[in-house]
Amino acid sequence: MAKLTIEDLDVKGKRVLMRVDFNVPQNEDGTVRDDTRIRAALPSISYVRDNGGMLILMSHLGRPKDPNKAESDEEKAKIIEANKKFRMDPVADKLRELAGGNVLKVDGVVGPDVKQAVEGMQPGDIILLENTRFHAGETKNDEALCKELAALGDVYVSDAFGSVHRAHASTEGVTRFMEKSAAGYLVAKEIAYFSKVLENPERPLTAILGGAKVSDKIPVIDNLLNLVDTLIIGGGMAYTFMKAQGYEIGDSLLDEGGIDAALKAIEKAKEKGIELILPEDTVVADAFDASANTKIAELGQIEPGWQGLDIGPKTLAKFEEAIKRSKTVVWNGPVGVFEMEPFAKGTKAIAELLAGSDTITSVIGGGDTAAAVTQYGLADKMSHVSTGGGASLEMLEGKELPGLAALTDK
């Protein structure tokens, strides 16, 4: 996927309209609880400023409701009040602290005031627009909004991988009215790693899939079975695979709608000669609780009243053996309930194995898997940790992501 990158643009004296992912975790008062996503955009921001450009930054924050859909004035007033916590002012404060220099937050997404602020910019200036989702046209990819946004900048940069799977005005529609659209450093790195996994991986290629539901990952499983040498299944979805083969799973998580898909995946792996590794033993508990009673249950021997919450020692050894044989590993979904210490061993051990290897290219899907490796302090030891859970899943499905397809080809 050869797209223009930020370094292909001449930004000197130009207004650079950049989509960033400042959808940050917030405290109750709306202040920024975790600034990781803001820091992740700093290399692209610095490049533009260092090369004499001006920045107009766009991002959504949270899920504000549309007050115009309220059924009464009272409800409308409540929505407007609740939406105040999604204003970008605290984000601007944090950006000012991290980036230094002139950062102006404007109160609109588009409009005369925004236009006037943009016209008064000098090289090195940053303007942060209000939450894009405060404008009803954002999620509708409204053409009028796209044109107004495009008029603010000379060139467009996408540095919000977590949003490129959505065809919104600020992620896709705006590019139709820009002369050039390029990937920022963050998005360019995501494209590079996922393209390598999907198009030209160093083999053996192993995929580890965890998470809760098989039905959520049917397209991912199907596509990976055309690509990988080994597919490892852990996490909650493993119990659906067990049930599909007639094994007892007690009170473990079962995705009834995914049973057929699990059987088809087992059959497809056999047909294609792909090694499909499923758990052989399980850490089970008598409640979904960190203080529950636990024991190891062999395959098919999970009793009623007990539920599987992590992979067992035999399974971990088998997973590790397959991982050590690999040259490339893509991992999406923890293999246990890593948030609770008694059920974190499997996920932590896999993370440590990948972090400690200098022969494996490790690509970590976003979401919970990224949260796990970050929690263990191992994120910087992985080859790549994706910043987009939904976007990385859709990449693994083989889907075309609208926010990436819209960028200018090299």
C-alpha positions in Angstrom: 0.0 0.0 0.0 2.2 2.8 -1.3 0.8 6.2 -0.1 2.3 9.6 0.2 3.8 10.2 3.6 4.3 13.4 5.5 7.9 13.7 4.3 6.7 13.7 0.7 4.9 17.0 1.4 6.4 20.5 1.1 4.8 22.1 4.2 6.8 25.3 4.3 4.4 28.2 4.6 1.5 25.8 4.2 -1.6 25.2 6.3 -1.6 21.5 7.2 -5.0 20.0 8.1 -4.2 17.0 10.2 -6.5 14.4 11.6 -5.2 13.1 14.9 -6.5 10.7 17.5 -7.0 12.8 20.7 -9.8 10.5 21.8 -8.1 10.2 25.2 -9.2 8.6 28.5 -10.6 11.4 30.7 -11.1 12.1 34.4 -14.5 12.9 35.7 -14.0 16.6 35.2 -12.9 16.1 31.5 -9.2 16.5 32.1 -6.8 14.1 30.4 -6.1 11.0 32.3 -3.7 9.4 29.8 -1.8 11.5 27.3 -0.4 8.5 25.3 -2.4 9.3 22.1 -1.4 13.0 22.2 2.3 12.0 22.6 1.9 9.6 19.7 1.0 12.5 17.3 4.0 14.7 18.4 6.5 13.4 15.7 4.1 14.5 12.9 3.3 17.8 14.6 7.0 18.5 15.1 7.8 17.7 11.5 5.3 20.3 10.2 6.5 23.0 12.7 10.2 22.3 12.2 9.6 22.7 8.4 7.8 26.0 8.6 4.2 24.8 8.3 1.0 25.7 10.3 -1.2 23.0 11.8 -5.0 22.8 12.0 -5.7 19.7 14.1 -9.0 17.7 14.1 -10.1 15.0 16.4 -13.2 13.5 18.0 -13.5 12.9 21.8 -15.9 10.4 23.3 -19.4 9.9 22.0 -21.4 13.2 22.5 -25.1 13.0 21.8 -26.8 15.2 19.3 -29.0 17.7 21.2 -31.1 18.3 18.1 -32.5 14.7 18.4 -33.9 15.5 21.9 -37.6 15.1 22.3 -38.0 18.0 24.8 -36.3 21.2 25.7 -35.5 19.7 29.1 -33.8 16.7 27.5 -31.9 19.0 25.0 -30.5 21.0 28.0 -29.4 17.8 29.7 -27.6 16.6 26.6 -25.8 20.0 26.1 -24.7 20.0 29.7 -23.5 16.3 29.5 -21.6 17.1 26.2 -19.5 19.8 28.0 -17.1 17.1 29.2 -16.3 16.3 25.6 -15.0 19.7 24.7 -11.4 19.8 23.5 -10.2 22.5 25.9 -8.5 20.2 28.4 -6.9 18.4 25.4 -5.5 21.7 24.2 -4.1 22.4 27.6 -2.3 19.1 27.6 -1.0 19.6 24.0 0.3 23.1 25.0 2.2 21.5 27.8 3.7 18.7 25.6 4.3 20.5 22.3 5.1 24.0 23.6 4.5 27.1 21.6 1.3 28.7 20.3 -1.7 26.3 20.6 -5.1 28.0 20.0 -8.2 26.0 20.7 -11.2 27.3 18.7 -14.9 26.7 19.7 -16.1 25.5 16.4 -15.4 22.7 13.9 -16.0 25.1 10.9 -17.6 28.5 10.5 -16.5 32.2 10.3 -14.7 32.3 13.6 -12.6 29.2 12.7 -11.9 30.6 9.2 -10.8 34.0 10.7 -8.4 32.2 13.2 -6.9 30.1 10.4 -6.3 33.1 8.2 -4.3 34.8 11.0 -1.9 31.9 11.5 1.9 32.2 11.3 4.4 29.3 10.7 4.7 27.1 13.8 1.2 27.9 15.0 -1.3 25.2 16.0 -5.1 25.5 16.0 -7.1 22.7 17.6 -10.7 22.5 16.3 -13.6 21.6 18.6 -14.6 18.0 18.8 -15.5 16.9 15.3 -18.5 14.9 16.6 -20.1 18.1 17.8 -20.9 18.6 14.1 -23.8 16.4 12.9 -22.1 16.2 9.4 -19.0 14.4 10.7 -20.3 10.9 11.1 -22.6 11.3 8.0 -19.5 12.3 5.9 -21.5 15.3 4.8 -20.2 16.9 1.6 -20.8 20.5 2.8 -18.8 19.9 5.9 -16.0 18.1 3.9 -15.7 21.1 1.7 -15.6 23.6 4.6 -12.9 21.5 6.3 -10.8 21.2 3.1 -10.9 25.0 2.7 -9.0 25.4 6.0 -5.9 23.7 4.8 -3.5 23.4 1.8 -2.6 19.8 2.4 -4.1 16.9 4.5 -2.3 14.5 6.8 -3.9 11.5 8.4 -2.3 10.5 11.7 -5.3 8.9 13.4 -5.0 5.2 12.7 -7.7 4.5 15.3 -10.3 6.2 13.0 -9.2 5.2 9.5 -11.7 2.4 9.3 -14.5 5.0 9.5 -15.6 7.0 6.4 -16.2 10.2 8.3 -15.8 13.8 7.0 -12.5 14.4 8.8 -11.0 11.0 8.0 -12.1 10.3 4.4 -14.5 12.8 2.8 -12.3 15.8 3.3 -9.6 14.2 1.1 -11.8 14.5 -2.0 -11.4 18.2 -1.9 -7.7 18.4 -1.1 -4.9 18.5 -3.6 -2.7 16.1 -1.6 -3.4 13.8 1.3 -0.6 11.9 3.1 0.0 9.5 6.0 1.6 11.0 9.2 4.4 9.0 10.9 2.0 7.0 13.1 -0.3 5.9 10.2 2.7 5.3 7.9 4.2 2.9 10.5 0.8 1.1 10.8 0.6 0.7 7.0 4.2 -0.6 6.8 3.7 -3.3 9.5 0.3 -4.5 8.5 1.3 -4.5 4.8 4.3 -6.7 5.6 2.2 -9.2 7.6 -0.6 -9.3 5.0 1.5 -9.2 1.8 5.1 -10.3 2.4 5.6 -11.8 5.9 8.8 -13.5 6.9 7.7 -17.1 7.6 6.7 -19.1 9.5 3.8 -16.6 10.2 1.8 -17.3 13.3 -1.4 -15.5 14.4 -2.7 -15.6 17.9 -6.3 -14.8 18.3 -8.0 -14.3 21.7 -10.9 -12.2 22.9 -14.5 -13.2 23.7 -16.5 -14.0 20.7 -15.9 -16.2 17.6 -18.7 -14.4 15.7 -16.9 -11.0 16.1 -13.8 -12.5 14.4 -15.3 -14.8 11.7 -13.9 -12.6 8.8 -10.5 -12.3 10.6 -10.2 -16.0 11.1 -11.3 -16.7 7.5 -8.8 -14.3 6.0 -5.9 -15.4 8.3 -6.4 -19.0 7.3 -5.4 -17.9 3.8 -2.2 -16.3 5.1 -0.7 -18.0 8.2 1.3 -21.1 8.8 -0.1 -21.5 12.3 -3.2 -20.2 14.0 -3.4 -20.2 17.8 -6.8 -19.7 19.5 -7.0 -18.7 23.1 -9.2 -16.5 25.3 -13.0 -16.7 25.6 -13.4 -17.8 22.0 -11.5 -21.0 22.6 -14.5 -22.4 24.6 -16.7 -22.1 21.6 -14.2 -24.1 19.6 -14.2 -26.7 22.3 -18.0 -26.9 22.4 -18.1 -27.2 18.6 -16.0 -30.4 18.9 -18.3 -31.8 21.6 -16.2 -31.0 24.7 -17.7 -30.0 28.0 -17.0 -26.4 28.9 -19.0 -26.0 32.2 -20.0 -22.4 32.7 -17.3 -21.0 30.4 -18.1 -18.3 27.9 -20.0 -19.7 24.9 -20.8 -17.9 21.7 -23.7 -20.0 20.4 -23.7 -18.1 17.1 -20.0 -18.9 16.5 -20.2 -22.7 16.7 -20.7 -23.2 12.9 -17.9 -20.7 12.2 -15.6 -22.6 14.6 -16.3 -25.9 12.8 -15.7 -24.3 9.4 -12.4 -22.8 10.6 -11.3 -26.3 11.9 -12.2 -27.8 8.5 -10.5 -25.1 6.5 -7.3 -25.3 8.5 -7.2 -29.1 7.8 -7.9 -28.6 4.1 -5.1 -26.0 3.8 -2.6 -27.9 6.0 -2.5 -25.0 8.5 -1.6 -25.9 12.1 -4.6 -24.9 14.3 -3.6 -24.9 18.0 -6.4 -25.0 20.6 -6.1 -25.2 24.5 -5.5 -28.7 26.0 -5.9 -27.6 29.6 -7.5 -24.6 31.3 -7.3 -22.5 34.5 -10.8 -22.7 35.8 -12.6 -20.8 38.6 -15.8 -21.2 40.4 -16.7 -17.5 39.9 -15.6 -14.6 37.7 -13.6 -13.1 40.5 -10.0 -12.6 41.4 -10.5 -14.3 44.7 -12.4 -17.3 43.3 -11.3 -20.9 43.9 -9.2 -22.1 40.9 -7.8 -25.4 39.5 -6.5 -26.8 36.3 -9.0 -28.7 34.1 -8.0 -31.0 31.2 -9.7 -30.6 27.8 -13.4 -31.6 28.0 -13.4 -31.8 31.8 -14.6 -28.4 32.9 -17.4 -29.2 35.3 -20.7 -27.3 35.8 -20.2 -24.3 38.1 -16.7 -23.8 36.8 -15.5 -21.5 34.0 -12.3 -21.2 32.0 -10.5 -17.9 32.6 -6.9 -18.6 31.4 -4.9 -21.2 29.4 -3.3 -24.0 31.5 0.4 -24.9 31.7 0.3 -27.6 29.0 -1.4 -25.2 26.6 1.1 -22.4 27.4 4.0 -24.7 26.6 2.4 -25.7 23.3 1.7 -22.1 22.4 5.2 -21.1 23.3 6.7 -23.9 21.2 4.8 -22.7 18.1 5.7 -19.0 18.8 9.5 -19.9 19.1 9.4 -21.5 15.6 7.9 -18.3 14.1 9.6 -15.4 12.3 6.5 -13.2 12.4 3.7 -13.2 15.0 0.5 -11.1 14.8 -1.4 -11.1 18.1 -5.0 -9.9 18.5 -6.8 -10.6 21.8 -5.5 -11.8 25.2 -5.6 -15.5 26.0 -7.1 -15.1 29.4 -8.7 -12.5 31.7 -5.4 -10.6 32.1 -7.1 -7.9 34.2 -7.2 -10.3 37.1 -3.9 -11.5 38.5 -4.8 -15.2 38.9 -5.8 -15.4 35.2 -3.0 -13.3 33.7 -0.2 -15.9 33.5 -0.8 -17.0 29.9 -1.1 -13.5 28.4 1.9 -12.3 30.4 4.1 -15.2 29.4 3.3 -14.8 25.7 4.0 -11.0 26.0 7.4 -11.7 27.7 8.3 -14.4 25.1 7.7 -12.0 22.2 9.4 -9.0 24.0 12.5 -11.1 24.7 12.9 -12.4 21.1 15.3 -10.7 18.7 14.3 -13.0 15.8 10.5 -12.6 15.8 8.7 -9.6 14.2 5.8 -9.0 16.7 2.8 -7.1 15.6 0.3 -6.4 18.4 -3.3 -5.6 17.5 -4.7 -2.6 19.4 -7.4 -2.7 22.1 -7.0 -5.2 25.0 -3.8 -6.8 23.6 -2.1 -3.4 23.4 -3.4 -2.6 26.9 -1.9 -5.9 28.2 1.6 -5.4 26.8 1.5 -1.8 28.1 0.4 -2.9 31.5 3.4 -5.3 31.7 5.8 -2.5 30.6 6.7 -4.5 27.4 5.1 -2.3 24.6 8.5 -0.8 23.6 10.0 -4.2 23.3 7.5 -5.3 20.6 8.2 -4.6 16.9 4.9 -2.8 16.6 2.0 -2.1 18.8 -1.1 -0.9 16.9 -2.9 2.2 18.0 -6.2 1.1 16.6 -8.2 -1.9 17.8 -11.0 -1.8 15.3 -8.8 -0.6 12.4 -6.2 -3.3 13.0 -8.9 -6.0 13.1 -10.3 -4.7 9.7 -6.8 -4.8 8.3 -6.5 -8.4 9.3 -9.9 -9.1 7.7 -8.4 -7.9 4.4 -10.8 -5.0 4.2 -10.1 -1.7 2.5 -10.0 1.0 5.1 -11.6 4.2 3.8 -9.3 6.6 5.6 -6.3 4.8 4.1 -7.7 4.3 0.6 -8.4 8.0 0.4 -4.8 9.0 0.8 -2.8 10.0 -2.3 -0.9 7.2 -4.0 2.9 7.6 -4.3 
